[in-house]
């Protein structure tokens, strides 16, 4: 299986939104990583009352700011990968349940693509058969989070951990691609994905 991440052009107003359940998971994961997720989310502009409404959404620009603050507070550019260690299935809400009830891994991936819009309006997915197997690709809107590696890494590693959880096996992708430049330290990537890595990928 092949995972990659790239950007897609589009812009909406007042701005793309992401599920509260997904954002709650980020905040809790930052807590587990030794940060004060609640305080950081307040500083990012995320209202506590919004987080109490299960079917509400959080502005993606506020999530971007949350990751920026997390990097600043931790001094760790790989905080997205560290936080994804605590990824919980509940973050995917109904999409996760649809995937868990799938008879095969392929059908789970197909449902992930079909229902990805229920999680966020900033990201869409695609699945295509290639020589190596299947390519699962997440397209993030251009101008939203083009180069913020922490958000990309959290999505990719969190999703892989969820797939490993539902199949009960340590799945290893054929290759993982990111659009952002190669980081100075590749150790966290190698430990997370255990496969060939490509950075500065041009796929659109």
Buried (B, 14 or more C-beta within 10 A) or exposed (E): BBBBBBBBEBEEEEBBBBBBBBBBBBBBBBBEBEBEBBBBBBBBEBEEEBBEEEEBBBBBBBBBBBBBBBBEBBEBBBBBBBBBBBBBBEBBBEBBEBBBEBEEBBEBBBBBBEBBEBBBBBBBBBBEEEEEEBBBBBBBBBEBBEEBBBBBBBBBBBBBBBBEBBEEEEBEBBBBBBBBEEBEEEEBBEEBBBBEBBBEBEEE
